[in-house]
Amino acid sequence: MIGEIDIYGVFLPAVLILMLVSYLLCLVVTRVFARVGLYRFVWHRSIFDLAIYVIVLGIVVIVSHRLLP
């Protein structure tokens, strides 16, 4: 995995792109959890959402590392 991604001459850290992808996926996951009613069983929603974000970010990093040579 390279350290930077060039987007029209602007160098962005690869971690920033992965974090944005994870945030978008996390939005989808939290909406599904809210629709299903999972948050009724959660004590502190903000901490739970942070934990879900960290888990999704880890999955995105692992998948991107395996897809890129």
PDB file of N, H, CA, C and O in Angstrom:
ATOM      1  N   MET A   1       0.844  -1.173   0.000  1.00  0.00           N
ATOM      2  CA  MET A   1       0.000   0.000   0.000  1.00  0.00           C
ATOM      3  C   MET A   1       0.885   1.230   0.000  1.00  0.00           C
ATOM      4  O   MET A   1       1.817   1.326   0.799  1.00  0.00           O
ATOM      5  N   ILE A   2       0.608   2.164  -0.880  1.00  0.00           N
ATOM      6  H   ILE A   2      -0.149   2.086  -1.529  1.00  0.00           H
ATOM      7  CA  ILE A   2       1.393   3.378  -0.942  1.00  0.00           C
ATOM      8  C   ILE A   2       0.914   4.353   0.125  1.00  0.00           C
ATOM      9  O   ILE A   2      -0.206   4.247   0.625  1.00  0.00           O
ATOM     10  N   GLY A   3       1.780   5.307   0.468  1.00  0.00           N
ATOM     11  H   GLY A   3       2.690   5.394   0.062  1.00  0.00           H
ATOM     12  CA  GLY A   3       1.453   6.239   1.532  1.00  0.00           C
ATOM     13  C   GLY A   3       0.572   7.384   1.092  1.00  0.00           C
ATOM     14  O   GLY A   3      -0.121   7.974   1.920  1.00  0.00           O
ATOM     15  N   GLU A   4       0.577   7.723  -0.204  1.00  0.00           N
ATOM     16  H   GLU A   4       1.140   7.244  -0.877  1.00  0.00           H
ATOM     17  CA  GLU A   4      -0.186   8.859  -0.688  1.00  0.00           C
ATOM     18  C   GLU A   4      -0.902   8.508  -1.982  1.00  0.00           C
ATOM     19  O   GLU A   4      -0.457   7.651  -2.745  1.00  0.00           O
ATOM     20  N   ILE A   5      -2.016   9.187  -2.211  1.00  0.00           N
ATOM     21  H   ILE A   5      -2.377   9.883  -1.591  1.00  0.00           H
ATOM     22  CA  ILE A   5      -2.795   9.014  -3.430  1.00  0.00           C
ATOM     23  C   ILE A   5      -2.868  10.369  -4.123  1.00  0.00           C
ATOM     24  O   ILE A   5      -3.202  11.376  -3.500  1.00  0.00           O
ATOM     25  N   ASP A   6      -2.556  10.386  -5.407  1.00  0.00           N
ATOM     26  H   ASP A   6      -2.285   9.567  -5.913  1.00  0.00           H
ATOM     27  CA  ASP A   6      -2.557  11.625  -6.177  1.00  0.00           C
ATOM     28  C   ASP A   6      -3.911  11.810  -6.846  1.00  0.00           C
ATOM     29  O   ASP A   6      -4.308  10.994  -7.678  1.00  0.00           O
ATOM     30  N   ILE A   7      -4.624  12.876  -6.490  1.00  0.00           N
ATOM     31  H   ILE A   7      -4.301  13.538  -5.814  1.00  0.00           H
ATOM     32  CA  ILE A   7      -5.908  13.201  -7.109  1.00  0.00           C
ATOM     33  C   ILE A   7      -5.772  14.573  -7.746  1.00  0.00           C
ATOM     34  O   ILE A   7      -5.881  15.595  -7.070  1.00  0.00           O
ATOM     35  N   TYR A   8      -5.534  14.589  -9.049  1.00  0.00           N
ATOM     36  H   TYR A   8      -5.446  13.758  -9.599  1.00  0.00           H
ATOM     37  CA  TYR A   8      -5.373  15.820  -9.822  1.00  0.00           C
ATOM     38  C   TYR A   8      -4.312  16.746  -9.224  1.00  0.00           C
ATOM     39  O   TYR A   8      -4.526  17.953  -9.113  1.00  0.00           O
ATOM     40  N   GLY A   9      -3.206  16.193  -8.852  1.00  0.00           N
ATOM     41  H   GLY A   9      -3.033  15.213  -8.942  1.00  0.00           H
ATOM     42  CA  GLY A   9      -2.098  16.976  -8.337  1.00  0.00           C
ATOM     43  C   GLY A   9      -2.127  17.225  -6.849  1.00  0.00           C
ATOM     44  O   GLY A   9      -1.192  17.816  -6.309  1.00  0.00           O
ATOM     45  N   VAL A  10      -3.163  16.797  -6.175  1.00  0.00           N
ATOM     46  H   VAL A  10      -3.922  16.317  -6.614  1.00  0.00           H
ATOM     47  CA  VAL A  10      -3.259  16.952  -4.723  1.00  0.00           C
ATOM     48  C   VAL A  10      -2.960  15.600  -4.092  1.00  0.00           C
ATOM     49  O   VAL A  10      -3.644  14.612  -4.361  1.00  0.00           O
ATOM     50  N   PHE A  11      -1.942  15.566  -3.259  1.00  0.00           N
ATOM     51  H   PHE A  11      -1.386  16.368  -3.040  1.00  0.00           H
ATOM     52  CA  PHE A  11      -1.560  14.330  -2.598  1.00  0.00           C
ATOM     53  C   PHE A  11      -2.332  14.183  -1.291  1.00  0.00           C
ATOM     54  O   PHE A  11      -2.263  15.040  -0.410  1.00  0.00           O
ATOM     55  N   LEU A  12      -3.061  13.087  -1.186  1.00  0.00           N
ATOM     56  H   LEU A  12      -3.116  12.390  -1.901  1.00  0.00           H
ATOM     57  CA  LEU A  12      -3.835  12.798   0.014  1.00  0.00           C
ATOM     58  C   LEU A  12      -3.298  11.528   0.656  1.00  0.00           C
ATOM     59  O   LEU A  12      -2.956  10.578  -0.048  1.00  0.00           O
ATOM     60  N   PRO A  13      -3.219  11.497   1.978  1.00  0.00           N
ATOM     61  CA  PRO A  13      -2.784  10.267   2.636  1.00  0.00           C
ATOM     62  C   PRO A  13      -3.782   9.134   2.355  1.00  0.00           C
ATOM     63  O   PRO A  13      -4.992   9.357   2.315  1.00  0.00           O
ATOM     64  N   ALA A  14      -3.271   7.956   2.169  1.00  0.00           N
ATOM     65  H   ALA A  14      -2.288   7.775   2.202  1.00  0.00           H
ATOM     66  CA  ALA A  14      -4.133   6.805   1.886  1.00  0.00           C
ATOM     67  C   ALA A  14      -5.057   6.524   3.061  1.00  0.00           C
ATOM     68  O   ALA A  14      -6.182   6.062   2.873  1.00  0.00           O
ATOM     69  N   VAL A  15      -4.592   6.798   4.257  1.00  0.00           N
ATOM     70  H   VAL A  15      -3.678   7.174   4.410  1.00  0.00           H
ATOM     71  CA  VAL A  15      -5.416   6.565   5.442  1.00  0.00           C
ATOM     72  C   VAL A  15      -6.645   7.477   5.425  1.00  0.00           C
ATOM     73  O   VAL A  15      -7.716   7.073   5.877  1.00  0.00           O
ATOM     74  N   LEU A  16      -6.501   8.694   4.914  1.00  0.00           N
ATOM     75  H   LEU A  16      -5.631   9.022   4.547  1.00  0.00           H
ATOM     76  CA  LEU A  16      -7.642   9.609   4.832  1.00  0.00           C
ATOM     77  C   LEU A  16      -8.721   9.051   3.919  1.00  0.00           C
ATOM     78  O   LEU A  16      -9.906   9.116   4.246  1.00  0.00           O
ATOM     79  N   ILE A  17      -8.326   8.511   2.790  1.00  0.00           N
ATOM     80  H   ILE A  17      -7.363   8.458   2.525  1.00  0.00           H
ATOM     81  CA  ILE A  17      -9.291   7.915   1.861  1.00  0.00           C
ATOM     82  C   ILE A  17      -9.973   6.714   2.507  1.00  0.00           C
ATOM     83  O   ILE A  17     -11.186   6.542   2.385  1.00  0.00           O
ATOM     84  N   LEU A  18      -9.193   5.886   3.192  1.00  0.00           N
ATOM     85  H   LEU A  18      -8.208   6.025   3.291  1.00  0.00           H
ATOM     86  CA  LEU A  18      -9.765   4.722   3.867  1.00  0.00           C
ATOM     87  C   LEU A  18     -10.718   5.142   4.978  1.00  0.00           C
ATOM     88  O   LEU A  18     -11.740   4.493   5.200  1.00  0.00           O
ATOM     89  N   MET A  19     -10.391   6.218   5.673  1.00  0.00           N
ATOM     90  H   MET A  19      -9.561   6.746   5.493  1.00  0.00           H
ATOM     91  CA  MET A  19     -11.267   6.708   6.742  1.00  0.00           C
ATOM     92  C   MET A  19     -12.578   7.252   6.170  1.00  0.00           C
ATOM     93  O   MET A  19     -13.633   7.062   6.775  1.00  0.00           O
ATOM     94  N   LEU A  20     -12.531   7.913   5.034  1.00  0.00           N
ATOM     95  H   LEU A  20     -11.674   8.066   4.542  1.00  0.00           H
ATOM     96  CA  LEU A  20     -13.752   8.411   4.409  1.00  0.00           C
ATOM     97  C   LEU A  20     -14.653   7.269   3.938  1.00  0.00           C
ATOM     98  O   LEU A  20     -15.873   7.318   4.097  1.00  0.00           O
ATOM     99  N   VAL A  21     -14.033   6.247   3.358  1.00  0.00           N
ATOM    100  H   VAL A  21     -13.042   6.207   3.229  1.00  0.00           H
ATOM    101  CA  VAL A  21     -14.806   5.072   2.931  1.00  0.00           C
ATOM    102  C   VAL A  21     -15.427   4.391   4.147  1.00  0.00           C
ATOM    103  O   VAL A  21     -16.585   3.973   4.107  1.00  0.00           O
ATOM    104  N   SER A  22     -14.665   4.284   5.215  1.00  0.00           N
ATOM    105  H   SER A  22     -13.725   4.623   5.248  1.00  0.00           H
ATOM    106  CA  SER A  22     -15.182   3.667   6.438  1.00  0.00           C
ATOM    107  C   SER A  22     -16.320   4.475   7.036  1.00  0.00           C
ATOM    108  O   SER A  22     -17.287   3.911   7.547  1.00  0.00           O
ATOM    109  N   TYR A  23     -16.206   5.791   6.974  1.00  0.00           N
ATOM    110  H   TYR A  23     -15.421   6.250   6.560  1.00  0.00           H
ATOM    111  CA  TYR A  23     -17.276   6.647   7.507  1.00  0.00           C
ATOM    112  C   TYR A  23     -18.571   6.443   6.728  1.00  0.00           C
ATOM    113  O   TYR A  23     -19.647   6.357   7.319  1.00  0.00           O
ATOM    114  N   LEU A  24     -18.468   6.366   5.407  1.00  0.00           N
ATOM    115  H   LEU A  24     -17.594   6.435   4.927  1.00  0.00           H
ATOM    116  CA  LEU A  24     -19.662   6.158   4.597  1.00  0.00           C
ATOM    117  C   LEU A  24     -20.293   4.791   4.870  1.00  0.00           C
ATOM    118  O   LEU A  24     -21.515   4.668   4.959  1.00  0.00           O
ATOM    119  N   LEU A  25     -19.456   3.778   5.000  1.00  0.00           N
ATOM    120  H   LEU A  25     -18.463   3.878   4.928  1.00  0.00           H
ATOM    121  CA  LEU A  25     -19.971   2.449   5.335  1.00  0.00           C
ATOM    122  C   LEU A  25     -20.583   2.433   6.730  1.00  0.00           C
ATOM    123  O   LEU A  25     -21.587   1.763   6.966  1.00  0.00           O
ATOM    124  N   CYS A  26     -19.978   3.168   7.646  1.00  0.00           N
ATOM    125  H   CYS A  26     -19.162   3.713   7.454  1.00  0.00           H
ATOM    126  CA  CYS A  26     -20.482   3.227   9.016  1.00  0.00           C
ATOM    127  C   CYS A  26     -21.843   3.924   9.063  1.00  0.00           C
ATOM    128  O   CYS A  26     -22.698   3.549   9.864  1.00  0.00           O
ATOM    129  N   LEU A  27     -22.049   4.923   8.223  1.00  0.00           N
ATOM    130  H   LEU A  27     -21.354   5.228   7.572  1.00  0.00           H
ATOM    131  CA  LEU A  27     -23.366   5.559   8.148  1.00  0.00           C
ATOM    132  C   LEU A  27     -24.440   4.558   7.741  1.00  0.00           C
ATOM    133  O   LEU A  27     -25.540   4.551   8.293  1.00  0.00           O
ATOM    134  N   VAL A  28     -24.111   3.725   6.783  1.00  0.00           N
ATOM    135  H   VAL A  28     -23.217   3.731   6.334  1.00  0.00           H
ATOM    136  CA  VAL A  28     -25.057   2.703   6.327  1.00  0.00           C
ATOM    137  C   VAL A  28     -25.332   1.703   7.447  1.00  0.00           C
ATOM    138  O   VAL A  28     -26.483   1.342   7.693  1.00  0.00           O
ATOM    139  N   VAL A  29     -24.283   1.263   8.118  1.00  0.00           N
ATOM    140  H   VAL A  29     -23.349   1.557   7.918  1.00  0.00           H
ATOM    141  CA  VAL A  29     -24.430   0.269   9.188  1.00  0.00           C
ATOM    142  C   VAL A  29     -25.265   0.832  10.337  1.00  0.00           C
ATOM    143  O   VAL A  29     -26.140   0.141  10.859  1.00  0.00           O
ATOM    144  N   THR A  30     -25.004   2.079  10.735  1.00  0.00           N
ATOM    145  H   THR A  30     -24.293   2.640  10.311  1.00  0.00           H
ATOM    146  CA  THR A  30     -25.769   2.654  11.846  1.00  0.00           C
ATOM    147  C   THR A  30     -27.234   2.854  11.485  1.00  0.00           C
ATOM    148  O   THR A  30     -28.104   2.707  12.344  1.00  0.00           O
ATOM    149  N   ARG A  31     -27.521   3.184  10.235  1.00  0.00           N
ATOM    150  H   ARG A  31     -26.815   3.303   9.538  1.00  0.00           H
ATOM    151  CA  ARG A  31     -28.920   3.317   9.828  1.00  0.00           C
ATOM    152  C   ARG A  31     -29.629   1.965   9.838  1.00  0.00           C
ATOM    153  O   ARG A  31     -30.800   1.871  10.204  1.00  0.00           O
ATOM    154  N   VAL A  32     -28.910   0.928   9.436  1.00  0.00           N
ATOM    155  H   VAL A  32     -27.958   1.005   9.140  1.00  0.00           H
ATOM    156  CA  VAL A  32     -29.496  -0.415   9.504  1.00  0.00           C
ATOM    157  C   VAL A  32     -29.741  -0.803  10.951  1.00  0.00           C
ATOM    158  O   VAL A  32     -30.795  -1.355  11.268  1.00  0.00           O
ATOM    159  N   PHE A  33     -28.789  -0.527  11.837  1.00  0.00           N
ATOM    160  H   PHE A  33     -27.933  -0.079  11.580  1.00  0.00           H
ATOM    161  CA  PHE A  33     -28.968  -0.840  13.253  1.00  0.00           C
ATOM    162  C   PHE A  33     -30.143  -0.072  13.851  1.00  0.00           C
ATOM    163  O   PHE A  33     -30.894  -0.617  14.660  1.00  0.00           O
ATOM    164  N   ALA A  34     -30.304   1.183  13.459  1.00  0.00           N
ATOM    165  H   ALA A  34     -29.694   1.626  12.801  1.00  0.00           H
ATOM    166  CA  ALA A  34     -31.411   1.983  13.973  1.00  0.00           C
ATOM    167  C   ALA A  34     -32.747   1.447  13.459  1.00  0.00           C
ATOM    168  O   ALA A  34     -33.730   1.409  14.200  1.00  0.00           O
ATOM    169  N   ARG A  35     -32.782   1.039  12.209  1.00  0.00           N
ATOM    170  H   ARG A  35     -31.984   1.070  11.607  1.00  0.00           H
ATOM    171  CA  ARG A  35     -34.033   0.532  11.645  1.00  0.00           C
ATOM    172  C   ARG A  35     -34.419  -0.813  12.254  1.00  0.00           C
ATOM    173  O   ARG A  35     -35.599  -1.092  12.465  1.00  0.00           O
ATOM    174  N   VAL A  36     -33.420  -1.638  12.533  1.00  0.00           N
ATOM    175  H   VAL A  36     -32.461  -1.412  12.361  1.00  0.00           H
ATOM    176  CA  VAL A  36     -33.688  -2.947  13.124  1.00  0.00           C
ATOM    177  C   VAL A  36     -34.075  -2.811  14.597  1.00  0.00           C
ATOM    178  O   VAL A  36     -34.800  -3.650  15.133  1.00  0.00           O
ATOM    179  N   GLY A  37     -33.594  -1.762  15.243  1.00  0.00           N
ATOM    180  H   GLY A  37     -33.006  -1.081  14.808  1.00  0.00           H
ATOM    181  CA  GLY A  37     -33.906  -1.557  16.660  1.00  0.00           C
ATOM    182  C   GLY A  37     -32.832  -2.081  17.587  1.00  0.00           C
ATOM    183  O   GLY A  37     -33.106  -2.377  18.750  1.00  0.00           O
ATOM    184  N   LEU A  38     -31.624  -2.198  17.091  1.00  0.00           N
ATOM    185  H   LEU A  38     -31.402  -1.957  16.147  1.00  0.00           H
ATOM    186  CA  LEU A  38     -30.523  -2.709  17.903  1.00  0.00           C
ATOM    187  C   LEU A  38     -30.117  -1.736  19.006  1.00  0.00           C
ATOM    188  O   LEU A  38     -29.607  -2.157  20.044  1.00  0.00           O
ATOM    189  N   TYR A  39     -30.337  -0.454  18.795  1.00  0.00           N
ATOM    190  H   TYR A  39     -30.752  -0.112  17.952  1.00  0.00           H
ATOM    191  CA  TYR A  39     -29.903   0.547  19.759  1.00  0.00           C
ATOM    192  C   TYR A  39     -30.701   0.491  21.064  1.00  0.00           C
ATOM    193  O   TYR A  39     -30.314   1.131  22.042  1.00  0.00           O
ATOM    194  N   ARG A  40     -31.788  -0.247  21.098  1.00  0.00           N
ATOM    195  H   ARG A  40     -32.102  -0.767  20.303  1.00  0.00           H
ATOM    196  CA  ARG A  40     -32.518  -0.429  22.354  1.00  0.00           C
ATOM    197  C   ARG A  40     -31.686  -1.187  23.371  1.00  0.00           C
ATOM    198  O   ARG A  40     -31.869  -1.014  24.576  1.00  0.00           O
ATOM    199  N   PHE A  41     -30.769  -2.030  22.898  1.00  0.00           N
ATOM    200  H   PHE A  41     -30.620  -2.170  21.919  1.00  0.00           H
ATOM    201  CA  PHE A  41     -29.963  -2.859  23.773  1.00  0.00           C
ATOM    202  C   PHE A  41     -28.595  -2.268  24.075  1.00  0.00           C
ATOM    203  O   PHE A  41     -27.796  -2.890  24.776  1.00  0.00           O
ATOM    204  N   VAL A  42     -28.313  -1.076  23.557  1.00  0.00           N
ATOM    205  H   VAL A  42     -28.962  -0.571  22.988  1.00  0.00           H
ATOM    206  CA  VAL A  42     -27.006  -0.447  23.701  1.00  0.00           C
ATOM    207  C   VAL A  42     -27.075   0.578  24.826  1.00  0.00           C
ATOM    208  O   VAL A  42     -28.004   1.383  24.890  1.00  0.00           O
ATOM    209  N   TRP A  43     -26.080   0.539  25.715  1.00  0.00           N
ATOM    210  H   TRP A  43     -25.325  -0.115  25.663  1.00  0.00           H
ATOM    211  CA  TRP A  43     -26.067   1.442  26.853  1.00  0.00           C
ATOM    212  C   TRP A  43     -25.689   2.863  26.449  1.00  0.00           C
ATOM    213  O   TRP A  43     -26.359   3.821  26.836  1.00  0.00           O
ATOM    214  N   HIS A  44     -24.614   3.001  25.671  1.00  0.00           N
ATOM    215  H   HIS A  44     -24.069   2.223  25.357  1.00  0.00           H
ATOM    216  CA  HIS A  44     -24.119   4.326  25.288  1.00  0.00           C
ATOM    217  C   HIS A  44     -23.928   4.333  23.779  1.00  0.00           C
ATOM    218  O   HIS A  44     -22.980   3.744  23.260  1.00  0.00           O
ATOM    219  N   ARG A  45     -24.839   5.004  23.077  1.00  0.00           N
ATOM    220  H   ARG A  45     -25.610   5.482  23.498  1.00  0.00           H
ATOM    221  CA  ARG A  45     -24.853   4.927  21.617  1.00  0.00           C
ATOM    222  C   ARG A  45     -23.587   5.516  20.989  1.00  0.00           C
ATOM    223  O   ARG A  45     -23.089   4.980  19.999  1.00  0.00           O
ATOM    224  N   SER A  46     -23.063   6.602  21.545  1.00  0.00           N
ATOM    225  H   SER A  46     -23.467   7.038  22.349  1.00  0.00           H
ATOM    226  CA  SER A  46     -21.878   7.233  20.953  1.00  0.00           C
ATOM    227  C   SER A  46     -20.658   6.322  21.030  1.00  0.00           C
ATOM    228  O   SER A  46     -19.902   6.212  20.064  1.00  0.00           O
ATOM    229  N   ILE A  47     -20.467   5.681  22.151  1.00  0.00           N
ATOM    230  H   ILE A  47     -21.081   5.771  22.936  1.00  0.00           H
ATOM    231  CA  ILE A  47     -19.341   4.762  22.292  1.00  0.00           C
ATOM    232  C   ILE A  47     -19.526   3.557  21.369  1.00  0.00           C
ATOM    233  O   ILE A  47     -18.569   3.077  20.762  1.00  0.00           O
ATOM    234  N   PHE A  48     -20.754   3.079  21.271  1.00  0.00           N
ATOM    235  H   PHE A  48     -21.532   3.468  21.764  1.00  0.00           H
ATOM    236  CA  PHE A  48     -21.042   1.956  20.384  1.00  0.00           C
ATOM    237  C   PHE A  48     -20.775   2.329  18.928  1.00  0.00           C
ATOM    238  O   PHE A  48     -20.198   1.539  18.181  1.00  0.00           O
ATOM    239  N   ASP A  49     -21.191   3.528  18.522  1.00  0.00           N
ATOM    240  H   ASP A  49     -21.659   4.170  19.129  1.00  0.00           H
ATOM    241  CA  ASP A  49     -20.935   3.984  17.150  1.00  0.00           C
ATOM    242  C   ASP A  49     -19.440   4.132  16.881  1.00  0.00           C
ATOM    243  O   ASP A  49     -18.972   3.804  15.791  1.00  0.00           O
ATOM    244  N   LEU A  50     -18.691   4.620  17.860  1.00  0.00           N
ATOM    245  H   LEU A  50     -19.071   4.887  18.746  1.00  0.00           H
ATOM    246  CA  LEU A  50     -17.236   4.715  17.708  1.00  0.00           C
ATOM    247  C   LEU A  50     -16.618   3.331  17.541  1.00  0.00           C
ATOM    248  O   LEU A  50     -15.733   3.142  16.706  1.00  0.00           O
ATOM    249  N   ALA A  51     -17.073   2.380  18.320  1.00  0.00           N
ATOM    250  H   ALA A  51     -17.791   2.534  18.999  1.00  0.00           H
ATOM    251  CA  ALA A  51     -16.555   1.010  18.212  1.00  0.00           C
ATOM    252  C   ALA A  51     -16.884   0.406  16.849  1.00  0.00           C
ATOM    253  O   ALA A  51     -16.052  -0.278  16.252  1.00  0.00           O
ATOM    254  N   ILE A  52     -18.086   0.658  16.362  1.00  0.00           N
ATOM    255  H   ILE A  52     -18.761   1.214  16.846  1.00  0.00           H
ATOM    256  CA  ILE A  52     -18.468   0.165  15.036  1.00  0.00           C
ATOM    257  C   ILE A  52     -17.593   0.802  13.966  1.00  0.00           C
ATOM    258  O   ILE A  52     -17.180   0.131  13.021  1.00  0.00           O
ATOM    259  N   TYR A  53     -17.305   2.108  14.110  1.00  0.00           N
ATOM    260  H   TYR A  53     -17.640   2.654  14.878  1.00  0.00           H
ATOM    261  CA  TYR A  53     -16.443   2.788  13.141  1.00  0.00           C
ATOM    262  C   TYR A  53     -15.035   2.187  13.133  1.00  0.00           C
ATOM    263  O   TYR A  53     -14.463   1.968  12.065  1.00  0.00           O
ATOM    264  N   VAL A  54     -14.483   1.925  14.300  1.00  0.00           N
ATOM    265  H   VAL A  54     -14.948   2.103  15.167  1.00  0.00           H
ATOM    266  CA  VAL A  54     -13.142   1.350  14.381  1.00  0.00           C
ATOM    267  C   VAL A  54     -13.119  -0.047  13.760  1.00  0.00           C
ATOM    268  O   VAL A  54     -12.158  -0.407  13.081  1.00  0.00           O
ATOM    269  N   ILE A  55     -14.157  -0.820  13.986  1.00  0.00           N
ATOM    270  H   ILE A  55     -14.937  -0.527  14.537  1.00  0.00           H
ATOM    271  CA  ILE A  55     -14.229  -2.159  13.403  1.00  0.00           C
ATOM    272  C   ILE A  55     -14.332  -2.073  11.881  1.00  0.00           C
ATOM    273  O   ILE A  55     -13.643  -2.803  11.168  1.00  0.00           O
ATOM    274  N   VAL A  56     -15.188  -1.185  11.386  1.00  0.00           N
ATOM    275  H   VAL A  56     -15.747  -0.592  11.965  1.00  0.00           H
ATOM    276  CA  VAL A  56     -15.340  -1.019   9.934  1.00  0.00           C
ATOM    277  C   VAL A  56     -14.039  -0.511   9.319  1.00  0.00           C
ATOM    278  O   VAL A  56     -13.644  -0.966   8.246  1.00  0.00           O
ATOM    279  N   LEU A  57     -13.370   0.425   9.986  1.00  0.00           N
ATOM    280  H   LEU A  57     -13.690   0.795  10.859  1.00  0.00           H
ATOM    281  CA  LEU A  57     -12.086   0.925   9.488  1.00  0.00           C
ATOM    282  C   LEU A  57     -11.056  -0.201   9.417  1.00  0.00           C
ATOM    283  O   LEU A  57     -10.313  -0.291   8.440  1.00  0.00           O
ATOM    284  N   GLY A  58     -11.001  -1.040  10.413  1.00  0.00           N
ATOM    285  H   GLY A  58     -11.605  -0.967  11.207  1.00  0.00           H
ATOM    286  CA  GLY A  58     -10.084  -2.177  10.389  1.00  0.00           C
ATOM    287  C   GLY A  58     -10.376  -3.118   9.239  1.00  0.00           C
ATOM    288  O   GLY A  58      -9.456  -3.607   8.584  1.00  0.00           O
ATOM    289  N   ILE A  59     -11.657  -3.375   8.990  1.00  0.00           N
ATOM    290  H   ILE A  59     -12.404  -2.978   9.522  1.00  0.00           H
ATOM    291  CA  ILE A  59     -12.026  -4.259   7.881  1.00  0.00           C
ATOM    292  C   ILE A  59     -11.648  -3.627   6.542  1.00  0.00           C
ATOM    293  O   ILE A  59     -11.147  -4.316   5.654  1.00  0.00           O
ATOM    294  N   VAL A  60     -11.881  -2.333   6.393  1.00  0.00           N
ATOM    295  H   VAL A  60     -12.288  -1.773   7.115  1.00  0.00           H
ATOM    296  CA  VAL A  60     -11.546  -1.648   5.141  1.00  0.00           C
ATOM    297  C   VAL A  60     -10.031  -1.659   4.915  1.00  0.00           C
ATOM    298  O   VAL A  60      -9.577  -1.871   3.790  1.00  0.00           O
ATOM    299  N   VAL A  61      -9.256  -1.435   5.963  1.00  0.00           N
ATOM    300  H   VAL A  61      -9.625  -1.264   6.877  1.00  0.00           H
ATOM    301  CA  VAL A  61      -7.796  -1.450   5.827  1.00  0.00           C
ATOM    302  C   VAL A  61      -7.304  -2.843   5.434  1.00  0.00           C
ATOM    303  O   VAL A  61      -6.434  -2.973   4.573  1.00  0.00           O
ATOM    304  N   ILE A  62      -7.848  -3.866   6.050  1.00  0.00           N
ATOM    305  H   ILE A  62      -8.555  -3.760   6.750  1.00  0.00           H
ATOM    306  CA  ILE A  62      -7.429  -5.233   5.731  1.00  0.00           C
ATOM    307  C   ILE A  62      -7.811  -5.589   4.295  1.00  0.00           C
ATOM    308  O   ILE A  62      -7.015  -6.183   3.569  1.00  0.00           O
ATOM    309  N   VAL A  63      -9.012  -5.232   3.890  1.00  0.00           N
ATOM    310  H   VAL A  63      -9.659  -4.749   4.480  1.00  0.00           H
ATOM    311  CA  VAL A  63      -9.453  -5.540   2.517  1.00  0.00           C
ATOM    312  C   VAL A  63      -8.619  -4.780   1.504  1.00  0.00           C
ATOM    313  O   VAL A  63      -8.221  -5.347   0.487  1.00  0.00           O
ATOM    314  N   SER A  64      -8.348  -3.512   1.758  1.00  0.00           N
ATOM    315  H   SER A  64      -8.671  -3.052   2.584  1.00  0.00           H
ATOM    316  CA  SER A  64      -7.540  -2.734   0.810  1.00  0.00           C
ATOM    317  C   SER A  64      -6.107  -3.241   0.751  1.00  0.00           C
ATOM    318  O   SER A  64      -5.475  -3.206  -0.305  1.00  0.00           O
ATOM    319  N   HIS A  65      -5.600  -3.706   1.868  1.00  0.00           N
ATOM    320  H   HIS A  65      -6.113  -3.734   2.726  1.00  0.00           H
ATOM    321  CA  HIS A  65      -4.229  -4.229   1.887  1.00  0.00           C
ATOM    322  C   HIS A  65      -4.146  -5.530   1.077  1.00  0.00           C
ATOM    323  O   HIS A  65      -3.144  -5.787   0.411  1.00  0.00           O
ATOM    324  N   ARG A  66      -5.194  -6.338   1.138  1.00  0.00           N
ATOM    325  H   ARG A  66      -6.008  -6.129   1.680  1.00  0.00           H
ATOM    326  CA  ARG A  66      -5.190  -7.597   0.395  1.00  0.00           C
ATOM    327  C   ARG A  66      -5.459  -7.366  -1.106  1.00  0.00           C
ATOM    328  O   ARG A  66      -4.987  -8.142  -1.937  1.00  0.00           O
ATOM    329  N   LEU A  67      -6.201  -6.324  -1.455  1.00  0.00           N
ATOM    330  H   LEU A  67      -6.584  -5.693  -0.780  1.00  0.00           H
ATOM    331  CA  LEU A  67      -6.505  -6.083  -2.860  1.00  0.00           C
ATOM    332  C   LEU A  67      -5.358  -5.405  -3.599  1.00  0.00           C
ATOM    333  O   LEU A  67      -5.107  -5.698  -4.768  1.00  0.00           O
ATOM    334  N   LEU A  68      -4.661  -4.497  -2.915  1.00  0.00           N
ATOM    335  H   LEU A  68      -4.865  -4.259  -1.965  1.00  0.00           H
ATOM    336  CA  LEU A  68      -3.539  -3.816  -3.541  1.00  0.00           C
ATOM    337  C   LEU A  68      -2.256  -4.609  -3.339  1.00  0.00           C
ATOM    338  O   LEU A  68      -2.037  -5.159  -2.260  1.00  0.00           O
ATOM    339  N   PRO A  69      -1.405  -4.675  -4.357  1.00  0.00           N
ATOM    340  CA  PRO A  69      -0.170  -5.488  -4.213  1.00  0.00           C
ATOM    341  C   PRO A  69       0.821  -4.909  -3.258  1.00  0.00           C
ATOM    342  O   PRO A  69       1.888  -5.488  -3.049  1.00  0.00           O
TER     343      PRO A  69
END
